[in-house]
């Protein structure tokens, strides 16, 4: 209809000296209406672009995760990095992604600090399959740590992965390559817990199934430390997923698909109790936040994290 009006004005004025004042007012009003229609769409372009890039980054990581398992007899990469401890970069300790965002020596990609650790295959297990360090960073995460942008904003489901650090040479008794213990799943830390499933191989995703088990997610910048994001199956919160994307977080699932899930209650809040880290202890646990009532967010993410054995 708008185009027809403009076409009629042009046809009627062909051969004439110009537009009348009324006709110019009509044209200006038409342009204003079009601008009013387009500006809201343009205003939402940046967040939508960030969400798209976030999911694209996670697709790269989940593909690398799947390729690692294919090349290692179905065994998944390790996910038990010591969350508050400085670890020598001599190859004796590896993780799906090396480092803890609690320490500036790991968190910042700068000479003498965490430079290149995410693409170093001697340290980061996925480095052979993903050579893009930006894949570990959600573009919507602009928070600073000691004045610097951290180089990672995603973490892995604490019920997923295998043991590397927690073997008899360190502080545990599990054999490297065995499934993680999932110590926080019951609500009280116990890395020998036998109540909930953990997943050390792709073939172990029988319940709730690969399409219904998240592996990688954006983590809230106030709780991110090691490469593990803890979701308890009890009414407590240990780690918080992020809420960068319109109140939601990007998640990648074991079958390879990614999605943005929007939170409605607890994960929309900033943590009221942060992970108060004890840097002098290798086995210290974060402080958990107990929930006073039911949470729709926990009700959504818990059955997609693990299941009863």
C-alpha positions in Angstrom: 0.0 0.0 0.0 2.8 2.4 0.9 4.7 1.6 -2.4 1.5 2.2 -4.4 1.0 5.6 -2.8 4.6 6.6 -3.6 4.3 5.3 -7.2 1.0 7.3 -7.7 2.7 10.5 -6.5 5.6 10.0 -8.9 3.3 9.3 -11.8 1.1 12.3 -11.1 4.0 14.6 -10.9 5.8 13.4 -14.0 6.7 16.5 -16.1 5.8 18.9 -13.2 8.2 21.1 -11.5 8.1 19.3 -8.0 6.1 18.1 -5.1 3.7 20.2 -3.1 4.2 20.8 0.6 1.4 18.4 1.5 2.9 15.7 -0.7 6.4 16.1 0.9 4.7 15.8 4.4 3.1 12.5 3.2 6.5 11.2 2.0 8.2 12.2 5.3 5.4 10.6 7.3 5.7 7.4 5.3 9.5 7.2 5.9 8.9 7.8 9.7 6.4 4.9 9.8 8.9 2.6 8.0 11.6 3.7 10.5 9.4 3.0 13.4 8.7 -0.5 12.1 12.4 -1.3 11.4 14.1 0.1 14.5 12.8 -2.5 17.0 14.1 -5.3 14.7 17.4 -3.6 14.3 17.7 -3.0 18.0 17.4 -6.8 18.6 20.1 -7.7 16.1 23.1 -7.6 18.4 21.7 -9.9 21.1 20.4 -12.3 18.5 23.9 -12.3 16.8 25.6 -13.0 20.2 23.2 -15.9 20.9 23.8 -17.3 17.4 27.6 -17.1 17.9 27.3 -18.6 21.4 25.6 -21.6 19.9 28.0 -21.9 17.1 30.9 -21.9 19.6 29.3 -24.6 21.6 28.7 -26.7 18.4 32.4 -26.6 17.8 33.1 -27.8 21.3 30.5 -30.6 21.4 31.8 -31.8 18.0 35.3 -31.9 19.4 34.0 -33.7 22.4 32.4 -36.3 20.3 35.5 -36.7 18.1 37.7 -37.2 21.2 35.5 -40.1 22.3 35.6 -41.7 18.8 39.4 -41.7 18.9 39.6 -42.9 22.4 37.6 -46.1 22.5 34.4 -44.2 23.5 36.1 -42.8 26.6 35.2 -39.2 27.3 37.7 -36.4 28.0 38.6 -35.7 31.7 36.5 -33.3 33.7 38.0 -33.2 37.2 40.4 -30.2 37.2 41.2 -29.0 40.7 39.1 -25.9 40.9 41.2 -23.6 43.1 44.7 -25.0 42.6 47.6 -23.9 40.4 48.7 -26.9 38.3 52.1 -27.1 36.6 51.8 -27.0 32.8 54.0 -30.0 32.3 51.4 -32.4 30.8 51.0 -34.4 34.0 47.5 -33.0 34.4 45.0 -32.7 31.5 41.4 -31.7 31.4 38.8 -31.3 28.6 39.8 -27.6 29.1 42.8 -26.7 31.2 42.8 -24.1 33.9 40.6 -22.5 36.5 39.1 -19.1 36.0 39.7 -18.5 39.7 43.4 -18.0 39.1 44.6 -15.2 36.8 47.5 -17.4 35.7 44.9 -19.5 33.9 42.1 -17.1 33.3 43.9 -14.5 31.2 45.3 -15.1 27.7 48.4 -13.1 28.0 52.2 -13.7 27.9 53.3 -15.4 31.1 49.8 -16.2 32.2 47.2 -18.4 30.5 48.5 -17.9 27.0 47.5 -20.6 24.6 46.4 -23.2 27.2 43.1 -23.9 25.5 44.8 -24.9 22.2 47.7 -26.8 23.8 47.0 -30.5 23.3 49.4 -31.4 26.2 47.0 -29.6 28.5 43.6 -29.4 26.9 42.1 -32.6 25.7 39.9 -31.0 23.1 42.8 -29.0 21.5 43.5 -31.7 18.9 39.9 -31.3 17.6 39.3 -27.6 18.2 42.0 -25.0 17.4 39.8 -22.0 18.0 40.2 -20.6 21.5 37.3 -18.2 21.0 34.9 -21.3 21.0 35.3 -21.3 24.8 34.0 -17.8 25.2 30.4 -16.6 24.9 30.4 -13.2 23.1 27.8 -11.9 25.5 30.1 -12.4 28.5 31.9 -9.0 29.0 32.6 -9.4 32.7 36.1 -8.6 34.0 38.3 -10.5 36.3 41.0 -8.4 38.0 40.5 -5.9 35.2 40.8 -8.4 32.4 38.4 -10.4 30.2 38.5 -14.1 31.1 39.2 -16.4 28.2 36.5 -18.9 29.1 32.8 -18.6 30.0 31.6 -22.2 29.5 31.8 -25.3 31.7 30.9 -29.0 31.5 28.2 -30.9 33.4 29.9 -32.3 36.5 28.2 -35.6 35.9 29.9 -36.0 32.5 33.5 -36.9 31.8 36.4 -39.0 33.2 39.1 -38.8 35.9 42.6 -37.6 35.3 43.6 -35.5 38.2 41.7 -37.4 40.9 43.8 -40.6 40.7 46.1 -42.2 43.3 48.9 -39.9 42.5 46.9 -36.9 43.7 44.1 -37.2 46.2 41.7 -39.8 45.0 41.6 -43.5 44.3 39.8 -43.6 40.9 41.6 -45.0 37.9 42.3 -42.4 35.2 39.7 -42.9 32.4 36.9 -44.0 34.8 33.8 -41.9 35.1 33.8 -38.8 37.3 32.3 -39.3 40.8 29.7 -36.5 40.5 30.3 -35.6 44.2 27.7 -32.8 44.5 24.8 -34.6 42.8 23.3 -35.9 46.1 23.4 -32.4 47.6 26.2 -33.2 50.1 29.6 -33.6 48.6 30.6 -37.3 48.3 32.7 -38.2 45.3 32.1 -41.9 46.0 28.3 -41.4 45.7 26.3 -44.2 44.1 22.9 -42.7 43.9 23.1 -40.8 40.6 24.5 -41.7 37.3 27.7 -40.3 35.9 28.8 -40.6 32.3 32.3 -41.6 31.3 31.5 -43.0 27.8 29.1 -41.9 25.1 27.5 -45.3 25.4 26.6 -44.6 29.0 24.0 -41.9 28.0 21.1 -44.3 28.3 19.1 -42.3 30.9 17.9 -39.6 30.3 19.5 -40.1 26.8 21.9 -38.2 24.7 19.3 -35.7 23.4 18.2 -34.9 26.9 21.6 -34.7 28.7 23.4 -31.3 28.6 27.2 -31.5 28.4 28.4 -27.9 28.0 26.7 -24.6 29.2 27.4 -21.0 29.7 28.3 -20.5 33.4 27.6 -17.5 35.5 30.7 -15.3 35.9 30.3 -15.3 39.6 30.6 -19.0 40.0 32.9 -20.1 37.1 36.2 -21.6 38.2 37.3 -25.0 36.9 35.8 -26.6 33.8 32.9 -28.2 35.7 29.5 -26.8 36.3 27.8 -28.4 39.3 24.0 -28.9 39.2 22.9 -30.7 42.3 19.9 -33.1 42.2 18.8 -31.8 45.6 17.2 -28.4 46.5 20.5 -26.6 46.6 22.5 -24.6 44.0 26.2 -24.9 43.8 27.0 -23.4 40.4 24.8 -21.1 38.4 24.3 -21.2 34.7 24.6 -17.8 33.0 21.7 -15.7 31.9 23.4 -13.7 29.1 20.8 -14.3 26.4 17.5 -12.6 27.4 17.7 -14.3 30.7 18.9 -17.6 29.2 22.0 -19.7 28.7 23.4 -21.6 25.7 23.7 -25.4 26.3 25.1 -28.2 24.1 23.7 -31.7 24.5 25.4 -35.1 24.1 23.7 -35.8 20.8 25.3 -32.6 19.4 22.4 -30.2 19.3 22.5 -26.8 21.0 19.9 -24.5 22.3 19.2 -21.4 24.3 17.1 -22.0 27.4 15.6 -19.1 29.3 15.4 -19.2 33.1 12.4 -18.1 35.1 13.5 -18.0 38.7 16.6 -19.0 40.5 19.1 -18.8 37.6 17.9 -15.3 36.8 19.3 -14.1 40.1 22.9 -13.3 40.8 24.3 -15.9 43.3 23.7 -14.6 46.8 26.3 -17.0 48.1 29.3 -17.2 45.8 31.8 -20.1 45.5 34.0 -19.0 48.3 37.2 -20.7 47.2 39.9 -21.9 49.5 43.0 -21.6 47.4 45.2 -23.4 49.9 43.2 -26.6 49.6 43.0 -28.9 46.6 39.9 -30.7 47.8 38.0 -27.8 49.3 34.3 -27.5 48.2 32.4 -24.4 47.2 29.7 -23.1 49.5 26.2 -24.2 48.4 23.1 -22.2 48.5 20.0 -24.0 49.9 16.7 -23.3 48.2 13.7 -22.5 50.4 11.2 -23.7 48.0 10.7 -25.4 44.6 12.3 -23.9 41.5 11.1 -24.2 37.9 14.7 -23.8 36.7 15.9 -26.7 38.9 12.9 -28.7 37.7 14.0 -28.2 34.1 17.8 -28.7 34.4 18.0 -31.5 37.0 16.4 -34.3 34.8 18.7 -33.2 32.0 21.8 -33.4 34.2 21.7 -37.0 35.6 19.3 -39.7 36.8 18.9 -42.2 39.5 20.9 -45.4 39.0 
